[in-house]
Amino acid sequence: MADLPNCPICTMPEPLLADDGYECGTCGHEWLGDADNGLGNIRDANGNLLTDGDAVTVIKDLKTDGKAGGVKSGTKIKSIRLVSGDHEIEAKVDGRQLLVKAEFVKKA
């Protein structure tokens, strides 16, 4: 019972356990428990753990479909977002929304 979260509305400790989450006995607010997003641990080429919002640097020239060319090695990508699937990183590079594999970047 010591590891239960506080109510996000009134911050009272020790919420009541519900079927799919928690319920605050003081204000009645209900919220879901910590959901596993299914991503697991996503690591860069050097083995560093990546999280949403990290900045990464591309370590290999990446080719993309289309006329605009690819992404050059050394390009810094800010504010990445982790997604499930084959390409784990979603980011905006030079005004284009791209999906990149984590093995081609290193944490900046």
A tleap script that builds the chain and sets N, CA, C and O, in Angstrom:
source leaprc.protein.ff14SB
mol = sequence {
  NMET ALA ASP LEU PRO ASN CYS PRO ILE CYS
  THR MET PRO GLU PRO LEU LEU ALA ASP ASP
  GLY TYR GLU CYS GLY THR CYS GLY HIE GLU
  TRP LEU GLY ASP ALA ASP ASN GLY LEU GLY
  ASN ILE ARG ASP ALA ASN GLY ASN LEU LEU
  THR ASP GLY ASP ALA VAL THR VAL ILE LYS
  ASP LEU LYS THR ASP GLY LYS ALA GLY GLY
  VAL LYS SER GLY THR LYS ILE LYS SER ILE
  ARG LEU VAL SER GLY ASP HIE GLU ILE GLU
  ALA LYS VAL ASP GLY ARG GLN LEU LEU VAL
  LYS ALA GLU PHE VAL LYS LYS CALA
}
set mol.1.N position { 0.813 -1.206 0.000 }
set mol.1.CA position { 0.000 0.000 0.000 }
set mol.1.C position { 0.851 1.263 0.000 }
set mol.1.O position { 0.322 2.352 -0.225 }
set mol.2.N position { 2.143 1.150 0.243 }
set mol.2.CA position { 2.994 2.337 0.349 }
set mol.2.C position { 3.289 2.960 -1.010 }
set mol.2.O position { 3.612 4.146 -1.071 }
set mol.3.N position { 3.190 2.197 -2.113 }
set mol.3.CA position { 3.550 2.702 -3.427 }
set mol.3.C position { 2.356 3.217 -4.230 }
set mol.3.O position { 2.470 3.388 -5.444 }
set mol.4.N position { 1.238 3.463 -3.600 }
set mol.4.CA position { 0.069 3.976 -4.308 }
set mol.4.C position { 0.262 5.456 -4.624 }
set mol.4.O position { 0.825 6.195 -3.816 }
set mol.5.N position { -0.204 5.894 -5.802 }
set mol.5.CA position { -0.036 7.302 -6.176 }
set mol.5.C position { -1.027 8.201 -5.446 }
set mol.5.O position { -2.068 7.742 -4.976 }
set mol.6.N position { -0.694 9.476 -5.359 }
set mol.6.CA position { -1.614 10.468 -4.800 }
set mol.6.C position { -2.649 10.834 -5.853 }
set mol.6.O position { -2.412 10.664 -7.049 }
set mol.7.N position { -3.775 11.327 -5.416 }
set mol.7.CA position { -4.825 11.775 -6.324 }
set mol.7.C position { -4.301 12.944 -7.159 }
set mol.7.O position { -3.751 13.886 -6.590 }
set mol.8.N position { -4.451 12.920 -8.491 }
set mol.8.CA position { -3.956 14.025 -9.314 }
set mol.8.C position { -4.767 15.309 -9.161 }
set mol.8.O position { -4.297 16.372 -9.566 }
set mol.9.N position { -5.963 15.243 -8.593 }
set mol.9.CA position { -6.799 16.431 -8.426 }
set mol.9.C position { -6.568 17.077 -7.067 }
set mol.9.O position { -6.204 18.250 -6.992 }
set mol.10.N position { -6.776 16.320 -5.991 }
set mol.10.CA position { -6.686 16.909 -4.652 }
set mol.10.C position { -5.409 16.515 -3.910 }
set mol.10.O position { -5.192 16.968 -2.786 }
set mol.11.N position { -4.574 15.693 -4.507 }
set mol.11.CA position { -3.279 15.224 -3.977 }
set mol.11.C position { -3.381 14.469 -2.647 }
set mol.11.O position { -2.400 14.401 -1.906 }
set mol.12.N position { -4.520 13.916 -2.342 }
set mol.12.CA position { -4.654 13.129 -1.123 }
set mol.12.C position { -3.984 11.767 -1.328 }
set mol.12.O position { -4.115 11.172 -2.398 }
set mol.13.N position { -3.270 11.270 -0.315 }
set mol.13.CA position { -2.609 9.968 -0.445 }
set mol.13.C position { -3.581 8.816 -0.243 }
set mol.13.O position { -4.720 9.011 0.182 }
set mol.14.N position { -3.116 7.625 -0.550 }
set mol.14.CA position { -3.831 6.371 -0.346 }
set mol.14.C position { -5.206 6.334 -1.019 }
set mol.14.O position { -6.230 6.350 -0.336 }
set mol.15.N position { -5.236 6.286 -2.347 }
set mol.15.CA position { -6.523 6.160 -3.037 }
set mol.15.C position { -7.085 4.749 -2.895 }
set mol.15.O position { -6.380 3.824 -2.489 }
set mol.16.N position { -8.343 4.601 -3.230 }
set mol.16.CA position { -9.006 3.300 -3.198 }
set mol.16.C position { -8.716 2.585 -4.516 }
set mol.16.O position { -8.658 3.219 -5.569 }
set mol.17.N position { -8.538 1.284 -4.456 }
set mol.17.CA position { -8.291 0.502 -5.666 }
set mol.17.C position { -9.617 0.213 -6.356 }
set mol.17.O position { -10.567 -0.245 -5.722 }
set mol.18.N position { -9.678 0.483 -7.660 }
set mol.18.CA position { -10.852 0.172 -8.471 }
set mol.18.C position { -10.486 -0.959 -9.422 }
set mol.18.O position { -9.348 -1.430 -9.415 }
set mol.19.N position { -11.444 -1.402 -10.246 }
set mol.19.CA position { -11.192 -2.508 -11.167 }
set mol.19.C position { -10.089 -2.195 -12.163 }
set mol.19.O position { -9.247 -3.051 -12.435 }
set mol.20.N position { -10.074 -0.983 -12.714 }
set mol.20.CA position { -9.114 -0.643 -13.752 }
set mol.20.C position { -8.207 0.523 -13.378 }
set mol.20.O position { -7.565 1.102 -14.254 }
set mol.21.N position { -8.142 0.874 -12.121 }
set mol.21.CA position { -7.291 1.983 -11.723 }
set mol.21.C position { -7.490 2.345 -10.265 }
set mol.21.O position { -7.490 1.485 -9.384 }
set mol.22.N position { -7.660 3.649 -10.028 }
set mol.22.CA position { -7.774 4.159 -8.668 }
set mol.22.C position { -8.964 5.105 -8.544 }
set mol.22.O position { -9.448 5.655 -9.533 }
set mol.23.N position { -9.423 5.283 -7.305 }
set mol.23.CA position { -10.490 6.235 -7.020 }
set mol.23.C position { -10.136 6.945 -5.726 }
set mol.23.O position { -9.744 6.315 -4.743 }
set mol.24.N position { -10.279 8.269 -5.738 }
set mol.24.CA position { -9.979 9.058 -4.550 }
set mol.24.C position { -11.181 9.024 -3.606 }
set mol.24.O position { -12.306 9.312 -4.015 }
set mol.25.N position { -10.942 8.675 -2.358 }
set mol.25.CA position { -12.008 8.630 -1.370 }
set mol.25.C position { -12.444 10.015 -0.920 }
set mol.25.O position { -13.527 10.166 -0.355 }
set mol.26.N position { -11.618 11.032 -1.161 }
set mol.26.CA position { -11.925 12.391 -0.728 }
set mol.26.C position { -12.753 13.149 -1.766 }
set mol.26.O position { -13.830 13.656 -1.450 }
set mol.27.N position { -12.255 13.228 -3.001 }
set mol.27.CA position { -12.945 14.030 -4.020 }
set mol.27.C position { -13.715 13.188 -5.033 }
set mol.27.O position { -14.486 13.736 -5.821 }
set mol.28.N position { -13.520 11.851 -5.029 }
set mol.28.CA position { -14.262 10.981 -5.931 }
set mol.28.C position { -13.666 10.866 -7.324 }
set mol.28.O position { -14.262 10.214 -8.181 }
set mol.29.N position { -12.517 11.471 -7.583 }
set mol.29.CA position { -11.886 11.414 -8.903 }
set mol.29.C position { -11.418 9.993 -9.196 }
set mol.29.O position { -10.841 9.334 -8.331 }
set mol.30.N position { -11.669 9.519 -10.426 }
set mol.30.CA position { -11.223 8.195 -10.853 }
set mol.30.C position { -10.182 8.355 -11.948 }
set mol.30.O position { -10.342 9.195 -12.833 }
set mol.31.N position { -9.111 7.556 -11.901 }
set mol.31.CA position { -8.105 7.579 -12.957 }
set mol.31.C position { -7.547 6.186 -13.137 }
set mol.31.O position { -7.593 5.347 -12.237 }
set mol.32.N position { -7.008 5.962 -14.347 }
set mol.32.CA position { -6.459 4.663 -14.684 }
set mol.32.C position { -5.114 4.476 -14.014 }
set mol.32.O position { -4.405 5.441 -13.727 }
set mol.33.N position { -4.776 3.230 -13.770 }
set mol.33.CA position { -3.472 2.921 -13.203 }
set mol.33.C position { -2.387 3.183 -14.230 }
set mol.33.O position { -2.689 3.494 -15.383 }
set mol.34.N position { -1.144 3.064 -13.835 }
set mol.34.CA position { -0.025 3.275 -14.747 }
set mol.34.C position { -0.107 2.247 -15.859 }
set mol.34.O position { 0.108 1.055 -15.639 }
set mol.35.N position { -0.417 2.715 -17.036 }
set mol.35.CA position { -0.556 1.818 -18.172 }
set mol.35.C position { 0.799 1.587 -18.816 }
set mol.35.O position { 1.587 2.520 -18.972 }
set mol.36.N position { 1.069 0.355 -19.186 }
set mol.36.CA position { 2.292 0.036 -19.911 }
set mol.36.C position { 2.049 0.365 -21.371 }
set mol.36.O position { 1.115 -0.160 -21.977 }
set mol.37.N position { 2.879 1.230 -21.946 }
set mol.37.CA position { 2.666 1.671 -23.318 }
set mol.37.C position { 3.156 0.658 -24.339 }
set mol.37.O position { 3.007 0.887 -25.540 }
set mol.38.N position { 3.725 -0.435 -23.909 }
set mol.38.CA position { 4.145 -1.482 -24.813 }
set mol.38.C position { 5.439 -1.194 -25.541 }
set mol.38.O position { 5.830 -1.962 -26.419 }
set mol.39.N position { 6.109 -0.114 -25.204 }
set mol.39.CA position { 7.338 0.238 -25.908 }
set mol.39.C position { 8.539 -0.518 -25.369 }
set mol.39.O position { 9.455 -0.826 -26.132 }
set mol.40.N position { 8.565 -0.819 -24.114 }
set mol.40.CA position { 9.742 -1.443 -23.536 }
set mol.40.C position { 10.872 -0.432 -23.441 }
set mol.40.O position { 10.628 0.774 -23.408 }
set mol.41.N position { 12.093 -0.910 -23.398 }
set mol.41.CA position { 13.252 -0.038 -23.335 }
set mol.41.C position { 13.798 0.166 -24.738 }
set mol.41.O position { 14.248 -0.787 -25.374 }
set mol.42.N position { 13.764 1.383 -25.219 }
set mol.42.CA position { 14.310 1.705 -26.536 }
set mol.42.C position { 15.656 2.367 -26.318 }
set mol.42.O position { 15.765 3.365 -25.607 }
set mol.43.N position { 16.682 1.797 -26.940 }
set mol.43.CA position { 18.049 2.279 -26.749 }
set mol.43.C position { 18.645 2.734 -28.075 }
set mol.43.O position { 18.304 2.216 -29.138 }
set mol.44.N position { 19.552 3.724 -27.988 }
set mol.44.CA position { 20.211 4.236 -29.184 }
set mol.44.C position { 21.359 3.309 -29.590 }
set mol.44.O position { 21.509 2.223 -29.030 }
set mol.45.N position { 22.169 3.737 -30.565 }
set mol.45.CA position { 23.260 2.913 -31.070 }
set mol.45.C position { 24.320 2.649 -30.016 }
set mol.45.O position { 25.020 1.639 -30.104 }
set mol.46.N position { 24.467 3.512 -29.026 }
set mol.46.CA position { 25.456 3.342 -27.964 }
set mol.46.C position { 24.901 2.643 -26.736 }
set mol.46.O position { 25.633 2.422 -25.771 }
set mol.47.N position { 23.626 2.292 -26.752 }
set mol.47.CA position { 23.014 1.596 -25.625 }
set mol.47.C position { 22.380 2.510 -24.594 }
set mol.47.O position { 21.947 2.035 -23.544 }
set mol.48.N position { 22.312 3.811 -24.862 }
set mol.48.CA position { 21.683 4.749 -23.927 }
set mol.48.C position { 20.168 4.648 -24.053 }
set mol.48.O position { 19.638 4.529 -25.158 }
set mol.49.N position { 19.477 4.697 -22.924 }
set mol.49.CA position { 18.023 4.617 -22.900 }
set mol.49.C position { 17.420 5.915 -23.425 }
set mol.49.O position { 17.801 6.999 -22.981 }
set mol.50.N position { 16.489 5.816 -24.361 }
set mol.50.CA position { 15.824 6.987 -24.941 }
set mol.50.C position { 14.455 7.181 -24.308 }
set mol.50.O position { 13.777 6.215 -23.959 }
set mol.51.N position { 14.055 8.447 -24.162 }
set mol.51.CA position { 12.732 8.791 -23.662 }
set mol.51.C position { 12.135 9.872 -24.553 }
set mol.51.O position { 12.846 10.508 -25.331 }
set mol.52.N position { 10.825 10.076 -24.436 }
set mol.52.CA position { 10.165 11.139 -25.194 }
set mol.52.C position { 10.789 12.485 -24.854 }
set mol.52.O position { 11.066 12.779 -23.692 }
set mol.53.N position { 11.007 13.299 -25.885 }
set mol.53.CA position { 11.543 14.631 -25.679 }
set mol.53.C position { 13.056 14.723 -25.761 }
set mol.53.O position { 13.602 15.826 -25.738 }
set mol.54.N position { 13.748 13.594 -25.855 }
set mol.54.CA position { 15.203 13.620 -25.967 }
set mol.54.C position { 15.636 14.247 -27.288 }
set mol.54.O position { 14.866 14.312 -28.247 }
set mol.55.N position { 16.880 14.703 -27.315 }
set mol.55.CA position { 17.517 15.167 -28.552 }
set mol.55.C position { 18.509 14.089 -28.969 }
set mol.55.O position { 19.251 13.563 -28.139 }
set mol.56.N position { 18.519 13.762 -30.260 }
set mol.56.CA position { 19.419 12.738 -30.770 }
set mol.56.C position { 20.144 13.269 -31.995 }
set mol.56.O position { 19.719 14.247 -32.611 }
set mol.57.N position { 21.251 12.606 -32.342 }
set mol.57.CA position { 22.025 12.942 -33.523 }
set mol.57.C position { 22.056 11.725 -34.433 }
set mol.57.O position { 22.278 10.608 -33.966 }
set mol.58.N position { 21.837 11.928 -35.725 }
set mol.58.CA position { 21.862 10.844 -36.706 }
set mol.58.C position { 23.308 10.431 -36.927 }
set mol.58.O position { 24.166 11.293 -37.119 }
set mol.59.N position { 23.603 9.119 -36.905 }
set mol.59.CA position { 24.976 8.647 -37.051 }
set mol.59.C position { 25.265 8.064 -38.429 }
set mol.59.O position { 26.400 7.675 -38.704 }
set mol.60.N position { 24.258 7.996 -39.302 }
set mol.60.CA position { 24.419 7.414 -40.624 }
set mol.60.C position { 23.514 8.165 -41.589 }
set mol.60.O position { 22.395 8.531 -41.229 }
set mol.61.N position { 23.978 8.400 -42.803 }
set mol.61.CA position { 23.126 9.024 -43.813 }
set mol.61.C position { 21.903 8.140 -44.044 }
set mol.61.O position { 22.030 6.939 -44.281 }
set mol.62.N position { 20.722 8.745 -43.970 }
set mol.62.CA position { 19.478 8.004 -44.141 }
set mol.62.C position { 18.794 8.453 -45.414 }
set mol.62.O position { 18.618 9.651 -45.636 }
set mol.63.N position { 18.409 7.513 -46.249 }
set mol.63.CA position { 17.696 7.826 -47.483 }
set mol.63.C position { 16.200 7.828 -47.192 }
set mol.63.O position { 15.705 7.011 -46.415 }
set mol.64.N position { 15.494 8.749 -47.821 }
set mol.64.CA position { 14.045 8.818 -47.676 }
set mol.64.C position { 13.410 8.770 -49.053 }
set mol.64.O position { 14.067 9.054 -50.054 }
set mol.65.N position { 12.153 8.420 -49.107 }
set mol.65.CA position { 11.423 8.434 -50.368 }
set mol.65.C position { 11.158 9.880 -50.771 }
set mol.65.O position { 11.020 10.750 -49.912 }
set mol.66.N position { 11.089 10.129 -52.030 }
set mol.66.CA position { 10.752 11.468 -52.493 }
set mol.66.C position { 11.940 12.202 -53.072 }
set mol.66.O position { 13.054 11.681 -53.115 }
set mol.67.N position { 11.685 13.424 -53.518 }
set mol.67.CA position { 12.699 14.223 -54.199 }
set mol.67.C position { 13.576 15.019 -53.243 }
set mol.67.O position { 14.615 15.537 -53.654 }
set mol.68.N position { 13.188 15.127 -52.000 }
set mol.68.CA position { 13.873 16.010 -51.064 }
set mol.68.C position { 15.204 15.452 -50.575 }
set mol.68.O position { 15.910 16.134 -49.832 }
set mol.69.N position { 15.564 14.254 -50.962 }
set mol.69.CA position { 16.810 13.678 -50.479 }
set mol.69.C position { 16.618 13.020 -49.139 }
set mol.69.O position { 15.495 12.715 -48.737 }
set mol.70.N position { 17.718 12.802 -48.447 }
set mol.70.CA position { 17.651 12.098 -47.179 }
set mol.70.C position { 18.071 12.972 -46.011 }
set mol.70.O position { 18.037 14.201 -46.082 }
set mol.71.N position { 18.466 12.311 -44.944 }
set mol.71.CA position { 18.922 12.986 -43.740 }
set mol.71.C position { 20.421 12.699 -43.623 }
set mol.71.O position { 20.836 11.540 -43.618 }
set mol.72.N position { 21.217 13.739 -43.530 }
set mol.72.CA position { 22.674 13.604 -43.471 }
set mol.72.C position { 23.131 13.167 -42.087 }
set mol.72.O position { 22.478 13.456 -41.084 }
set mol.73.N position { 24.248 12.476 -42.044 }
set mol.73.CA position { 24.873 12.099 -40.787 }
set mol.73.C position { 25.268 13.357 -40.027 }
set mol.73.O position { 25.780 14.307 -40.618 }
set mol.74.N position { 25.033 13.365 -38.722 }
set mol.74.CA position { 25.344 14.525 -37.895 }
set mol.74.C position { 24.180 15.464 -37.679 }
set mol.74.O position { 24.300 16.430 -36.926 }
set mol.75.N position { 23.047 15.201 -38.328 }
set mol.75.CA position { 21.859 16.034 -38.149 }
set mol.75.C position { 21.299 15.827 -36.747 }
set mol.75.O position { 21.084 14.694 -36.315 }
set mol.76.N position { 21.065 16.929 -36.042 }
set mol.76.CA position { 20.512 16.846 -34.691 }
set mol.76.C position { 18.990 16.922 -34.774 }
set mol.76.O position { 18.433 17.788 -35.449 }
set mol.77.N position { 18.336 16.010 -34.083 }
set mol.77.CA position { 16.872 15.957 -34.033 }
set mol.77.C position { 16.455 16.252 -32.602 }
set mol.77.O position { 16.886 15.569 -31.673 }
set mol.78.N position { 15.616 17.267 -32.421 }
set mol.78.CA position { 15.162 17.655 -31.092 }
set mol.78.C position { 13.761 17.120 -30.843 }
set mol.78.O position { 12.995 16.911 -31.784 }
set mol.79.N position { 13.436 16.903 -29.614 }
set mol.79.CA position { 12.093 16.520 -29.162 }
set mol.79.C position { 11.550 15.313 -29.907 }
set mol.79.O position { 10.547 15.409 -30.615 }
set mol.80.N position { 12.213 14.179 -29.746 }
set mol.80.CA position { 11.729 12.960 -30.382 }
set mol.80.C position { 10.518 12.429 -29.633 }
set mol.80.O position { 10.274 12.779 -28.478 }
set mol.81.N position { 9.767 11.577 -30.316 }
set mol.81.CA position { 8.637 10.904 -29.691 }
set mol.81.C position { 8.790 9.421 -29.968 }
set mol.81.O position { 8.993 9.026 -31.117 }
set mol.82.N position { 8.698 8.603 -28.952 }
set mol.82.CA position { 8.841 7.160 -29.115 }
set mol.82.C position { 7.492 6.546 -29.465 }
set mol.82.O position { 6.468 6.866 -28.862 }
set mol.83.N position { 7.515 5.656 -30.456 }
set mol.83.CA position { 6.301 4.988 -30.915 }
set mol.83.C position { 6.584 3.502 -31.030 }
set mol.83.O position { 7.741 3.090 -31.111 }
set mol.84.N position { 5.541 2.703 -31.037 }
set mol.84.CA position { 5.726 1.271 -31.209 }
set mol.84.C position { 5.802 0.957 -32.698 }
set mol.84.O position { 5.247 1.674 -33.531 }
set mol.85.N position { 6.486 -0.109 -33.008 }
set mol.85.CA position { 6.625 -0.517 -34.396 }
set mol.85.C position { 8.077 -0.746 -34.766 }
set mol.85.O position { 8.957 -0.749 -33.905 }
set mol.86.N position { 8.319 -0.937 -36.056 }
set mol.86.CA position { 9.656 -1.219 -36.557 }
set mol.86.C position { 10.576 -0.010 -36.426 }
set mol.86.O position { 11.747 -0.158 -36.077 }
set mol.87.N position { 10.057 1.181 -36.702 }
set mol.87.CA position { 10.806 2.425 -36.558 }
set mol.87.C position { 10.330 3.085 -35.266 }
set mol.87.O position { 9.190 3.543 -35.177 }
set mol.88.N position { 11.207 3.130 -34.270 }
set mol.88.CA position { 10.799 3.482 -32.921 }
set mol.88.C position { 10.720 4.978 -32.648 }
set mol.88.O position { 10.111 5.380 -31.657 }
set mol.89.N position { 11.315 5.816 -33.496 }
set mol.89.CA position { 11.386 7.246 -33.228 }
set mol.89.C position { 10.589 8.010 -34.273 }
set mol.89.O position { 10.764 7.802 -35.473 }
set mol.90.N position { 9.709 8.899 -33.807 }
set mol.90.CA position { 8.984 9.803 -34.682 }
set mol.90.C position { 9.521 11.201 -34.401 }
set mol.90.O position { 9.588 11.632 -33.250 }
set mol.91.N position { 9.905 11.908 -35.474 }
set mol.91.CA position { 10.508 13.221 -35.283 }
set mol.91.C position { 10.268 14.088 -36.512 }
set mol.91.O position { 9.931 13.600 -37.591 }
set mol.92.N position { 10.452 15.377 -36.315 }
set mol.92.CA position { 10.340 16.328 -37.407 }
set mol.92.C position { 11.760 16.746 -37.791 }
set mol.92.O position { 12.501 17.288 -36.971 }
set mol.93.N position { 12.130 16.484 -39.058 }
set mol.93.CA position { 13.457 16.805 -39.564 }
set mol.93.C position { 13.293 17.675 -40.802 }
set mol.93.O position { 12.675 17.263 -41.784 }
set mol.94.N position { 13.845 18.866 -40.750 }
set mol.94.CA position { 13.762 19.808 -41.875 }
set mol.94.C position { 12.326 20.008 -42.357 }
set mol.94.O position { 12.077 20.081 -43.560 }
set mol.95.N position { 11.393 20.095 -41.432 }
set mol.95.CA position { 10.003 20.339 -41.769 }
set mol.95.C position { 9.224 19.122 -42.207 }
set mol.95.O position { 8.048 19.239 -42.549 }
set mol.96.N position { 9.844 17.955 -42.207 }
set mol.96.CA position { 9.171 16.710 -42.602 }
set mol.96.C position { 9.032 15.798 -41.397 }
set mol.96.O position { 9.949 15.701 -40.581 }
set mol.97.N position { 7.907 15.138 -41.279 }
set mol.97.CA position { 7.672 14.176 -40.209 }
set mol.97.C position { 8.235 12.831 -40.664 }
set mol.97.O position { 7.811 12.301 -41.691 }
set mol.98.N position { 9.188 12.271 -39.910 }
set mol.98.CA position { 9.840 11.022 -40.284 }
set mol.98.C position { 9.797 10.016 -39.155 }
set mol.98.O position { 9.684 10.375 -37.983 }
set mol.99.N position { 9.888 8.750 -39.527 }
set mol.99.CA position { 10.078 7.661 -38.574 }
set mol.99.C position { 11.493 7.140 -38.774 }
set mol.99.O position { 11.912 6.878 -39.901 }
set mol.100.N position { 12.235 6.988 -37.663 }
set mol.100.CA position { 13.638 6.596 -37.715 }
set mol.100.C position { 13.852 5.425 -36.769 }
set mol.100.O position { 13.244 5.359 -35.700 }
set mol.101.N position { 14.720 4.498 -37.170 }
set mol.101.CA position { 15.085 3.402 -36.276 }
set mol.101.C position { 16.075 3.913 -35.242 }
set mol.101.O position { 16.938 4.734 -35.552 }
set mol.102.N position { 15.950 3.429 -34.024 }
set mol.102.CA position { 16.794 3.886 -32.922 }
set mol.102.C position { 18.261 3.483 -33.119 }
set mol.102.O position { 19.151 4.116 -32.551 }
set mol.103.N position { 18.520 2.460 -33.902 }
set mol.103.CA position { 19.899 2.011 -34.114 }
set mol.103.C position { 20.701 2.989 -34.967 }
set mol.103.O position { 21.921 2.852 -35.058 }
set mol.104.N position { 20.056 3.968 -35.592 }
set mol.104.CA position { 20.749 4.943 -36.442 }
set mol.104.C position { 20.938 6.297 -35.781 }
set mol.104.O position { 21.314 7.261 -36.448 }
set mol.105.N position { 20.682 6.387 -34.476 }
set mol.105.CA position { 20.848 7.661 -33.768 }
set mol.105.C position { 21.623 7.429 -32.480 }
set mol.105.O position { 21.696 6.312 -31.970 }
set mol.106.N position { 22.204 8.519 -31.965 }
set mol.106.CA position { 22.814 8.482 -30.639 }
set mol.106.C position { 22.270 9.663 -29.859 }
set mol.106.O position { 21.947 10.706 -30.427 }
set mol.107.N position { 22.174 9.486 -28.557 }
set mol.107.CA position { 21.634 10.521 -27.693 }
set mol.107.C position { 22.578 11.727 -27.688 }
set mol.107.O position { 23.790 11.575 -27.540 }
set mol.108.N position { 22.018 12.910 -27.850 }
set mol.108.CA position { 22.846 14.130 -27.909 }
set mol.108.C position { 23.110 14.685 -26.534 }
set mol.108.O position { 23.787 15.705 -26.399 }
savepdb mol mol.pdb
quit
